[in-house]
């Protein structure tokens, strides 16, 4: 794909023509400066091997976040609230769509299929946790009524 720009400034015309390369763009987690106060706001990666390693690292971190939520039993983090679990389930389904729509073309088939299986397992575990928490909450309400 090729892009063309015509810039007019101070009675000078500048014509810029360049090709757009297919790459993965993302924002860095922390602001960092290159030199003389230039802030990097967006990074575009073009090399396929590097794209795949960056995506695998991002995916691994996100899946670990979901797994920690499933395995947590602490009351202080809100993971025992059914509404919170529903919100996480929505986030997992959005993440699954993101992987399918945006990351699919950068990942190899075998890894993509394994990733889809892992996300499906996480969805099923979240559904089970939601069912358990809902049942537990109803049981507590009924026990309070009988007293």
Backbone bond lengths (Angstrom), bond angles and torsions (degrees), N, CA, C in turn:
res aa  C-N    CA-C-N  psi(-1)  N-CA   C-N-CA  omega(-1)  CA-C   N-CA-C  phi
1 X - - - 1.434 - - 1.522 108.22 -
2 X 1.288 115.84 140.26 1.454 120.75 -176.42 1.521 110.15 -122.95
3 X 1.313 116.17 139.16 1.462 120.52 178.35 1.517 109.33 -119.39
4 X 1.317 114.33 148.11 1.461 120.33 -179.53 1.520 109.00 -133.33
5 X 1.317 115.84 139.14 1.447 121.34 178.16 1.516 109.50 -131.56
6 X 1.308 115.63 143.19 1.454 122.83 175.28 1.519 106.80 -120.14
7 X 1.313 116.40 116.31 1.455 121.51 -176.16 1.518 108.72 -114.15
8 X 1.343 115.36 129.27 1.465 121.03 177.91 1.517 108.71 -116.73
9 X 1.323 115.90 124.93 1.452 120.31 178.90 1.527 108.98 -153.14
10 X 1.314 115.73 126.22 1.469 122.25 177.88 1.535 112.20 52.68
11 X 1.328 115.24 50.11 1.465 122.66 178.85 1.526 113.52 59.41
12 X 1.314 117.28 21.72 1.461 121.98 175.63 1.523 107.60 -116.94
13 X 1.306 115.31 139.16 1.457 120.71 179.14 1.535 108.06 -113.12
14 X 1.294 114.91 128.16 1.461 121.46 179.09 1.519 107.86 -121.82
15 X 1.308 117.32 127.81 1.459 122.76 -179.43 1.521 107.94 -111.09
16 X 1.322 115.88 121.69 1.461 121.13 -178.59 1.517 108.47 -115.43
17 X 1.306 115.63 131.35 1.456 121.53 179.37 1.532 107.73 -134.26
18 X 1.323 116.05 127.23 1.458 119.13 178.36 1.516 110.31 -152.42
19 X 1.329 115.48 160.64 1.453 121.03 178.57 1.515 109.49 -95.50
20 X 1.319 115.22 140.78 1.452 121.22 177.48 1.521 107.95 -92.58
21 X 1.311 115.65 123.71 1.452 120.87 179.31 1.525 109.91 -92.59
22 X 1.312 115.87 149.19 1.458 121.11 179.27 1.525 108.37 -83.27
23 X 1.319 116.35 121.17 1.455 120.46 -179.64 1.511 110.83 -154.39
24 X 1.303 115.41 171.10 1.460 122.49 179.01 1.514 108.30 -95.21
25 X 1.326 116.74 124.65 1.460 120.05 178.05 1.514 109.62 -110.77
26 X 1.321 115.84 142.20 1.456 121.75 177.50 1.518 109.01 -154.17
27 X 1.325 115.02 161.12 1.456 121.45 177.82 1.519 108.70 -92.76
28 X 1.321 117.81 138.68 1.468 118.96 176.75 1.528 110.35 -69.33
29 X 1.323 116.07 150.27 1.458 120.25 -178.88 1.528 111.81 -65.99
30 X 1.301 116.54 -40.81 1.454 121.52 -179.58 1.519 109.17 -115.60
31 X 1.332 115.90 146.49 1.462 118.59 174.71 1.519 108.46 -70.45
32 X 1.304 116.01 135.61 1.447 117.92 172.69 1.523 109.06 -138.31
33 X 1.299 114.64 152.75 1.453 122.12 -173.96 1.518 109.37 -106.71
34 X 1.329 115.54 136.10 1.456 120.10 178.30 1.523 108.71 -80.30
35 X 1.307 116.79 -65.04 1.459 122.45 173.33 1.526 108.60 -166.76
36 X 1.283 117.16 153.24 1.461 123.71 179.03 1.527 112.47 55.28
37 X 1.303 117.23 35.23 1.459 120.39 174.66 1.513 115.64 79.35
38 X 1.322 120.04 12.90 1.455 122.63 177.99 1.531 108.32 -78.77
39 X 1.320 116.21 119.97 1.460 121.78 -177.90 1.525 109.02 -96.19
40 X 1.318 116.69 132.54 1.454 121.59 177.58 1.530 107.62 -87.68
41 X 1.324 116.68 114.96 1.462 121.56 -177.93 1.521 112.14 -102.76
42 X 1.329 117.57 -20.72 1.454 120.80 -176.17 1.523 108.56 -150.85
43 X 1.325 115.44 139.17 1.459 121.32 178.14 1.525 107.91 -120.53
44 X 1.323 116.30 133.70 1.457 121.51 176.72 1.529 107.66 -118.31
45 X 1.335 115.34 124.63 1.459 121.79 -178.89 1.520 107.95 -106.69
46 X 1.337 117.09 131.67 1.459 121.94 -176.55 1.526 114.01 -109.57
47 X 1.313 117.66 -29.32 1.460 120.62 -176.19 1.528 109.71 -73.13
48 X 1.340 118.30 122.13 1.482 121.25 -174.47 1.528 114.11 -58.25
49 X 1.322 118.38 -38.80 1.459 120.30 -179.35 1.523 110.91 -66.28
50 X 1.316 116.13 -39.59 1.458 120.14 179.70 1.533 110.66 -70.63
51 X 1.325 116.46 -38.15 1.472 120.43 176.81 1.520 109.79 -59.18
52 X 1.321 115.96 -45.98 1.459 119.80 -178.17 1.527 111.53 -64.39
53 X 1.335 117.68 -40.52 1.467 118.85 179.86 1.533 111.29 -68.68
54 X 1.330 118.01 -36.76 1.466 121.25 177.01 1.525 109.98 -65.01
55 X 1.324 116.80 -45.06 1.461 120.58 -179.85 1.528 111.83 -64.40
56 X 1.320 116.76 -41.44 1.463 119.64 179.64 1.527 110.86 -61.94
57 X 1.329 116.67 -38.79 1.463 120.17 178.59 1.524 110.64 -67.25
58 X 1.340 117.52 -43.86 1.458 120.90 178.89 1.527 111.14 -63.68
59 X 1.327 116.67 -42.01 1.461 121.40 -179.38 1.522 110.76 -66.20
60 X 1.327 117.07 -42.05 1.461 121.31 179.22 1.528 110.58 -60.87
61 X 1.331 117.57 -44.00 1.462 120.75 179.30 1.529 111.48 -63.53
62 X 1.320 117.06 -41.63 1.465 120.65 -179.19 1.527 110.86 -67.34
63 X 1.330 117.98 -42.92 1.464 120.72 178.68 1.525 111.39 -64.60
64 X 1.333 117.39 -37.66 1.460 120.40 177.16 1.530 110.99 -64.47
65 X 1.314 116.95 -36.27 1.456 121.16 176.65 1.532 110.56 -61.48
66 X 1.327 116.50 -46.31 1.468 120.51 178.39 1.528 111.89 -65.34
67 X 1.324 117.01 -40.39 1.461 120.03 179.72 1.520 111.56 -65.38
68 X 1.327 116.80 -39.42 1.465 119.83 177.40 1.522 111.11 -62.93
69 X 1.305 116.51 -35.36 1.460 119.81 177.81 1.533 110.62 -66.37
70 X 1.309 116.55 -41.75 1.467 120.68 -179.84 1.527 110.36 -64.84
71 X 1.322 116.83 -40.97 1.460 120.89 -175.10 1.518 113.68 -83.01
72 X 1.321 117.99 -14.12 1.466 119.71 -176.77 1.517 111.09 -75.73
73 X 1.318 115.05 139.99 1.456 121.75 177.09 1.522 111.34 -120.43
74 X 1.301 117.44 4.61 1.465 120.81 -176.78 1.520 110.31 -72.06
75 X 1.319 115.15 141.82 1.450 120.44 -178.95 1.521 112.24 -84.24
76 X 1.310 117.80 -20.11 1.462 120.06 -174.30 1.526 113.56 -78.27
77 X 1.322 119.20 -18.95 1.466 119.51 -178.77 1.524 113.56 -91.78
78 X 1.316 118.16 -1.21 1.465 121.26 177.42 1.508 114.10 83.08
79 X 1.329 118.05 6.67 1.458 120.09 -177.10 1.521 112.69 -75.57
80 X 1.346 117.61 -6.85 1.458 119.74 177.84 1.528 111.59 -97.45
81 X 1.297 117.83 8.89 1.459 122.70 178.08 1.532 109.17 -95.34
82 X 1.336 118.53 124.20 1.470 120.69 -179.62 1.535 113.56 -59.53
83 X 1.314 117.44 -34.18 1.472 119.74 179.02 1.529 110.83 -66.31
84 X 1.311 116.02 -37.93 1.465 120.43 177.99 1.528 110.19 -65.60
85 X 1.313 116.32 -41.55 1.474 120.13 179.41 1.529 109.77 -65.68
86 X 1.340 118.13 -38.26 1.467 120.70 176.14 1.527 111.11 -62.49
87 X 1.329 116.46 -41.15 1.471 120.02 178.43 1.525 110.45 -63.41
88 X 1.324 116.86 -39.52 1.466 120.11 177.76 1.524 110.73 -66.72
89 X 1.338 116.92 -37.86 1.468 120.20 177.00 1.530 110.68 -61.86
90 X 1.329 116.96 -40.65 1.467 120.32 176.06 1.522 110.65 -62.79
91 X 1.340 116.02 -40.69 1.454 120.16 179.41 1.530 111.19 -64.91
92 X 1.319 116.79 -38.09 1.472 120.57 178.65 1.526 110.16 -65.61
93 X 1.322 117.51 -41.34 1.469 119.16 179.46 1.536 110.79 -67.63
94 X 1.332 116.70 -36.25 1.480 119.56 175.15 1.519 110.55 -64.97
95 X 1.334 115.88 -40.59 1.461 120.22 179.81 1.527 110.97 -65.58
96 X 1.324 116.34 -38.05 1.468 120.63 177.79 1.532 110.10 -62.71
97 X 1.331 116.84 -41.13 1.463 120.82 177.11 1.529 111.13 -66.07
98 X 1.323 116.95 -38.10 1.468 120.88 177.99 1.520 110.74 -62.72
99 X 1.319 115.57 -44.23 1.465 119.69 179.20 1.519 110.01 -62.45
100 X 1.325 116.47 -42.67 1.464 120.28 -178.54 1.520 111.67 -67.80
101 X 1.319 117.30 -44.26 1.457 120.13 -173.22 1.526 114.39 -84.47
102 X 1.326 118.05 -36.30 1.462 120.20 -172.82 1.519 113.67 -104.95
103 X 1.341 117.76 -42.80 1.460 121.06 -172.81 1.520 113.54 -90.92
104 X 1.312 118.20 -15.55 1.471 122.29 -173.41 1.522 113.12 -55.28
105 X 1.310 116.94 -42.16 1.465 119.46 -175.08 1.527 113.19 -71.39
106 X 1.329 117.79 -14.78 1.461 120.97 -179.55 1.522 113.15 -98.16
107 X 1.342 117.71 -14.51 1.455 121.15 -176.05 1.526 110.87 -100.88
108 X 1.323 115.81 147.03 1.461 119.04 177.10 1.523 109.48 -73.79
109 X 1.314 116.94 155.85 1.464 122.85 -172.30 1.529 113.09 -58.87
110 X 1.305 116.15 -44.56 1.468 120.56 -177.05 1.531 110.87 -62.47
111 X 1.326 116.68 -45.24 1.461 121.00 179.26 1.527 110.62 -65.94
112 X 1.327 116.77 -39.67 1.459 121.19 -179.50 1.526 111.14 -63.30
113 X 1.331 117.69 -43.69 1.460 121.19 179.39 1.534 110.87 -64.01
114 X 1.338 116.92 -41.86 1.462 120.37 177.89 1.528 110.56 -64.59
115 X 1.319 116.94 -38.28 1.460 121.61 179.01 1.522 111.14 -65.20
116 X 1.321 117.21 -42.19 1.459 120.60 177.62 1.534 110.85 -62.20
117 X 1.329 116.24 -39.01 1.469 120.06 177.99 1.530 110.76 -64.96
118 X 1.329 117.26 -41.46 1.464 121.02 179.09 1.530 111.01 -64.14
119 X 1.315 116.73 -43.26 1.463 120.11 179.90 1.525 110.46 -65.31
120 X 1.327 117.37 -38.06 1.469 120.39 177.01 1.522 111.28 -63.63
121 X 1.322 117.24 -39.51 1.467 121.30 177.62 1.530 109.92 -64.51
122 X 1.317 117.12 -41.96 1.467 120.82 178.33 1.524 110.24 -62.85
123 X 1.330 116.99 -41.22 1.469 120.12 177.55 1.525 111.26 -61.60
124 X 1.325 116.84 -43.36 1.467 120.52 179.85 1.531 111.35 -64.95
125 X 1.325 116.85 -40.42 1.464 120.12 178.61 1.523 111.36 -66.18
126 X 1.319 117.20 -38.33 1.466 120.10 177.26 1.526 110.86 -66.22
127 X 1.329 117.07 -38.19 1.468 120.03 176.24 1.526 110.68 -63.11
128 X 1.321 116.37 -41.41 1.464 120.25 178.92 1.530 110.43 -65.37
129 X 1.324 116.86 -41.40 1.464 120.27 178.85 1.530 110.42 -64.79
130 X 1.322 116.65 -40.52 1.465 120.69 178.41 1.523 110.64 -63.22
131 X 1.310 116.43 -43.75 1.466 120.91 178.48 1.528 111.05 -62.16
132 X 1.325 116.37 -43.19 1.460 121.01 178.72 1.529 111.01 -63.13
133 X 1.331 116.94 -46.21 1.470 120.27 -178.67 1.523 111.79 -66.18
134 X 1.329 116.68 -38.50 1.461 120.34 178.32 1.525 110.55 -65.15
135 X 1.317 116.65 -44.39 1.466 121.47 178.62 1.526 110.49 -63.44
136 X 1.333 116.30 -43.27 1.456 121.14 -179.57 1.536 111.29 -63.43
137 X 1.326 116.59 -40.36 1.463 120.86 179.65 1.527 110.90 -66.69
138 X 1.330 117.09 -41.29 1.469 120.69 177.93 1.522 110.78 -65.78
139 X 1.315 117.45 -37.21 1.446 121.63 179.02 1.528 111.10 -65.03
140 X 1.322 116.86 -39.17 1.462 121.21 178.21 1.523 110.06 -66.50
141 X 1.333 117.53 -40.80 1.465 120.93 178.66 1.523 110.82 -62.68
142 X 1.335 116.98 -43.02 1.463 120.50 -179.54 1.520 111.52 -67.25
143 X 1.322 117.63 -36.11 1.465 119.63 -179.90 1.519 110.87 -69.85
144 X 1.325 118.04 -30.63 1.456 120.90 176.74 1.519 110.57 -72.08
145 X 1.309 118.19 -34.49 1.468 122.16 179.53 1.524 111.85 -68.57
146 X 1.306 117.49 -35.72 1.459 119.94 -175.69 1.526 112.68 -73.77
147 X 1.283 118.49 -15.59 1.464 121.04 -179.15 1.452 111.07 -79.00
